[in-house]
Structure formats: structure tokens, C-alpha cells
Amino acid sequence: MQKFNQLFLAFLTIATFITCTSTAKQRPEGGWLWKISGNGLSHPSYLFGTYHGTYDILYQYTDSIPELHQAFNACSQFAGESETTSKPTPAQVGAAIKLPKDTTYADLLNKEDFHFGAPFDIETGEFKRNKSGQKDEDYSSITLDFLINSVKNDKTVAVLTAGTPGDFELSKEVREKMGKQYIDVGIAEEHAVAMSSGLAKNGAKPVFCVCSSFIQRTYDQLSQDLCLNNNPALILVYYASVYRANDVTHLGIFDIPMISNIPNLVYLAPTNKEEHLKMMEWGLNQNEHPVAIRVPALDLVSTGEEDKTDYSILNKYKVTKK
């Protein structure tokens, strides 16, 4: 079922490739349905030709090919593509790709996968997302480890998101382990910042994870709810740089001019693993200012040396090269 689900992501109707295993060829001239077997294959595969026409005619024609239905029933997976200029209804598309009756794409994928896809492993169907302990270190994985350990060791820590937990590797399993210390306010970054301010005011340690592009929605709450009150919430800003999303609605280049000019807010931009970990530790546990950290977007860099910077001393700089 897992392979069945992922390969549905290419809508099947026309130019359909139906596969049970691998490749070879067998079929005399003519016909749409080709059987691929031989060459040591334990199971056959099938190749279905290209059709240009309306859905109703396609159904009439394919229903007249009994071998096609036999091929579908014999196969464990199939993939194809469809030109949707005829604007088929979801029901028509579902029927064309042979979805089980009363089943939709949302039923095959969980809500997050249905909303936000990613590159996936073609063998397992699993999305290639970072999950703590399952992949080489990067800034997302070390940030996730920091959040998991902070929640585990300190019951006053609360992790907040605004409808996009997948962007921060906060899988369903991780969220369930965090329990009530994880809060998703929905797509309402304004509410997340205001709530973080209230939590910090009352002694909690809120950490709001947000994408650079989406933090633009909450300028008023940053300035008035959080920073005017000088409440010590921690904000982790992801996808911030010219190296991440580059479409006009998800640019990550406006966070610095927006955030850095709000009084009382300390905005930090780590350049390596050690700085990032030290900044998060300080930002979470200090109680003097609201703090935002620009999570690096490129490959992880490690100095191998402990960062001994005292980040409570503001507006300092260090010369690293002359």
C-alpha cells in the first residue's frame, strides 16, 4: 500500500505505465496494452499506450479491454501522467487512477504529507525528511535534538508552530512525545507570537519555530505584544537566506531588515554548529530579552571547539580574520 500511495502522486490516466516488477518486451504489432516479461523476470510488467481524448470516451474504451483490468488487478504499483486541461472532477481522476471506491488522496496520505510533499525513497515510499538519529547531522537535526531534549528535561519549555510542523522535522511521533508541551496554533503566526509572549510573561520558556517568509505576517505582535513587554520568548527562524525558497511568496531575505529594527529584540545569526547550540541554550534560559535565532540554511559547519561567547553582552563583534 505504501508504494501504491506514493506512486499515485503522478496522476494516472494517459501514457500509463503499469508495473509489477521490471522491464523486457513481448507483444506483436498493434494494441495499447503491452506485456513485458522474460529475461529472468519473476513477474510481468505492462505498458499502456497514450490516449488523447475526453474522460468519458477513455472509460468506454478501457472498459472494453479485459486484459487491462486483469493487469491492474495483478499489479502492486503503477504510475502515469494526465493532462488535466479538460478539468476533470476529483471523482473522475480517482476513477481513472483506479483508487478504491470512496477513497481520496487525503485518505492515502496523512494530512501533512497531502499538504506538503517532499522527495521520497522510491523503495519504501518514505519522505526523505530529517529525523533525529536517522540521518547525517544538519542544522535542522541538531535543532530538533535540542528541542526534544529541552522539552524532556524542562517542563516549562513549550514548542510552538503555526500549521507547518513538517518544516521543522516535528513529526507526528515527536509531537506526541512532547505532549502538551507542543502547541500548534494553525496558520496564525500572529497568535503564536502573542501566545509566546504570554507564556514567557508567566514563567514558561516558549520556542516558536517559524519560516522566514511567514514571520512577516506578525510584525505587530512582534513589536507590540512581545517586544514592548520585553518578554523572553525564543523564536527560531528557518529558511532564512537566498539559498532556500526563491519564489515570490516564500522569499527568506526580509527577516533581517524587519526583525533587527524592533527595539528589545535580539536577533542572532550563527555561523556554525557550536554557535547555534550555544545561542539556543542562552536564548532559551535567559530572561532579559526576546531572542530570535536565524537557523543556518546551508550545510552544517563545525569548528570542533566549544563556543565560549557570553551572548548576554550585546552589540559586540569579533574579528575572525584580518
N, C-alpha and C positions, 0 to 999 in steps of 0.2 A: 504493500500500500504506500510505503514511503516513496519508492521510485515512481509509482503511479502518480503521486501527488506532485512531485517536483517537475516531472516532465510535462505536466499539464500547463505549465507556465507559458509554453509556446502553444497557442490555441490551435487545435486540430480542426481542419475541415478540408482544406485543399492542399495539394502536394504533400500527402500524408505518408510518413514513414512509420511503419508498424514493425516493431521488433520484438522478438522473443529471445534472441541471442546475438548473432553477429552477422557476417557477410559471406557472400558467394553469389552464384546466379543460376537460375534454371527457369526457362519458360520459352515456348516458341513465340514467334512474332505475333503481335496483336494483344489487345486486352489491357485493362488498367491494373489488375492485381497481379503482381509478380511474386513468386515464391523463391526464396533464397535459401539454398541448402547445400549439402555436400561439403567437401574439403574438411572432413572431420567434425563438422558441427553436430552437436547432440540434439539441438532443436532448430527448427527452421525460423527464418525471419521473412518479412513480407514488405514489399514496396508497392505503394498505391500511387497511381498517376495524378496528374494535375487536372483540375476541373475549373472552368470559368463559367459562372452562372449564378442564378439565384438559389437560395437555400431550399425552397420547396422543390425545385427540379432536381437538386442534388439528392434530396431524401428519396424521391421517387426512383432515381437511377440506382443509388446504392442499395436500396431495399430489394432491387431485382438481382443482386449479386449474392447468392447464398454463401459463396466461398468467402466473401468479405466478412460476414458475420461470424463465420467459423474461425477466421483468422483473428478477429478481435477477441473472441472468447478464449482462444488458445494462448493469447499473449499476456505477459506480465507487465508490459510497459509499451507505450507508444508516444510519438511526438509528431508535430506537424506545424503548419502555419496557416493563417487565414487572412485574406484581405477583407477588411470589415467596412468597406465603403458602402455596402448595402445596409449598414446599421442594423445588424441582427439583434434581436432581443436576447437578454441573458438566457432565457429558456431555449432559444434556438441554438445558441452557442453551446450550451450544456448538452443538448441532444446531439449536436454534431460531433462533439469530442467524447461521446459515449459516457458521460457522467452517470452514475447510478441515479435512479429516479429519486426526486425530492432532495438531491444533493447539490450544493453550490460550492464555489471555490472557497468561500469563507468556512465551509464545513471541513474542507480538506486541509486547510492551513489554519493555524491559530490566528487570533485577531492581529497580533503584532506582525507575524510573517505576511499576512494578507495585506497589511498596510504598508509594510516596509520590507522589500526583498533585499537580497544580497547574493554575492557569488556563493555557490553551494557545491559540495562534493558530489559528483555525479554518481559515485558508487553508493553512498549512504543517504544522499538527499539532505544531509545536514548543512545548514548555512555555515559558511566559514567566518564565524564571529569569534572574537577573542573570549575565552572563558578561563578564568583564573586556573592556572596549573595545567592547562591543556595546550599551550602554545608558547612560542618564544616570547620573551618579555617585550613589551612595548609600553608606551605611556598609558594607554587605556588599561592594560592588565595590571600595572603597578598601582594605578589609581583605584581600580576595583578592589585589589587586595587591601589597600589602605582603608577603603570604606567598609569592607567586610570585617576587618579586624577592629576598627573603631566602634562599629555597632556592637560587636560581640563583647568588647571589653568595657564599654561605657554606655549605660542605659539612658544617658541623657542625649546621646547622638541620634539625630534624625536625618535621614536621607530623603530629599525631595526631588521629584521630577515633574515635568509638565507635559505628560502624554507621550514622551519619547524615551522610555527606559532602555530600549534596544540600542540607542545611540551611545549609551554609556556602559554597555555589556551587562546591564542589570537584568539578567534573565529571570524567567518566572521562578526558577529554583532558588536563585539568590534572593529575590524579593520575599519569597515565602519564609526563608530562613531569617530574614530581617524582621519579619512580622510587623508589629505596629510601629516599628522604628523606620519603616519605609512608607512614604506618603506620595501618591501620585494625584495631583490636583486636576488632571486633564489639561487640555491645551489652553492654559490660562497662566502664563508666566507672571502676569501682574499679581495674581493671587498667591503664587508661590513665593514671590519676594515679600509681599506683605505678611504672609504667614511665617516666613523665616524670621522676619523682624520681631513678630510677636513671640515666637518660640524663644529667640535669643533674649528678649526682654525678660522672660520668665525663667531664665536659667538653663534652658536647653542649649544644645550645640547643633544647630541646623546646618546641613550642607546641601545647597541647591545646585544640581547638575543641569546645565543648560547649554544649548548651542549658541555660538556667537551671533548668528543671524537672528535668532529668536529673542535674544535679550533686548533687542531694540524695542520690543513691544512694551517693555516695562520700565521705561525711563522715569516716569513719575513716581512709581513705587520705590525705585532705587533711590531717587533723590529725596523724596519726602517721607515715605514710610520707614525706610531703612536708615539712610544716612543722616537725615536731620536728627533722628533719635540716637544715632551713633551706636546702634545695636550690633553686637559682634557675631553676625552670621558669616558663614563661609560660602562663597559662590565659586564653582568650578566651571570655567568657560571652555567648552570643547569646540573643535572645528574652526578655530580662530587662526587664520593666516591666508595667504594667497595660495597655499598648497593644498587646500581641501576643496570643498564645494566651490564651483566657479560659475554657477548660473545666477541670473539676476535676482532671484528671490532668496538665495541662500548664501550670499557672499559673507565671508568671515573676516572682513577687513575694517569694519566700522566700530568694533568694540573698544579699541584703544582711545580714539578721539571722544567717544561717548562716555566711557566709564572714568577715564583718567581725569576728567574735569569736574567730577562731582565731589564736593567737599566731604571730608571724613572717610572716604572710601580709599582703601589701599589696594592698588592693582599691581600684582606681581607677575613677572614673566620668566619662569625658569628656563635655563638653557641646557640642563642635563638632569639625569635621574636623581642625583643626590640633592640638588637644589629643589627639585619638585617635591620630593618626600619631606624635606625639612620645612619648606614653605607650607605644605598641607598640615603638618604637625603643629607648627606655630599658629597658623590661621585658625585651626580648629579649637585650640586650647587657650588662646589669648582672649581677653575680654575688654579690649580698649577700642577696637575699631571694627567696622565691617570690612571683610577682606575678600578680594576676588583673585583667582589664580588662572592664568592663561595656560591651559593644558597644552603642551607642545604637540604639534601636528606631524612632525617628521619622524624619522627613525630614532629609536632610543639611543641617547648618548650617555655614557657613564664615565666618570673620572676615576672611579675606584677609590676615591678619598671622601671621607666624611665632610659634609658641609657644616662648618662651624659658624656661619654667619648669624648674627643676632638681628633678626628681622623686626624686632621691636624698635630698633633705632632706624627711623625713617629718613628718606631723602639722602641716602648715601650712595656712593658708587665705588667700584673697584676697578683699577686699571689692570687688565689681564695681559696686555701686550703693548709695547712701545715701538 
